[in-house]
Amino acid sequence: MITYTSDIPAAIHAELARREITPYRMARDLGMPPGSVYAILGGGRSPTAATCRRMLDYLGLVVAQGAPESPAVERGEKSGSED
């Protein structure tokens, strides 16, 4: 399991790079405006919780339990119940 101990947009960007998926491709696959995805990944816009979850789910990432000021994002299985 890989753990990213950075902010969530940076973790998403790193995972996209690792998988060789462009932000544009992810936006298209998720039905999101590409400009919004680029703004989120570039730090120009904060994602809503729903948008963040969609992007994390797309990549199979989960937010690990930890301090809210420095969330850890992990690749792996989700735990707990689904909403």
Phi, psi and omega in degrees: 000133177261134177244128174260124180251057179224186178292158187298313177303322178294322178293320178296315180300317180296319180291322175301315179297317180299322181270357182059045175249132178279153174302325178299316180298315179299316179301313179298315180297327181269355182071031181254153174295127180305324179300324178293318180296314179298321179295320179295312182292332180274357178085006181275352181210139176270133180284150171289166178300319181295317179294317179300314180297319178300316181292318178295316179299319179304322183265359181071029180259152176228151175273122181283154176294135180173193181292129183296337181284343177216075183294147173256134178248129184238148169273137178149193182285146175282148176241157179086185183271155177274153178289000000 
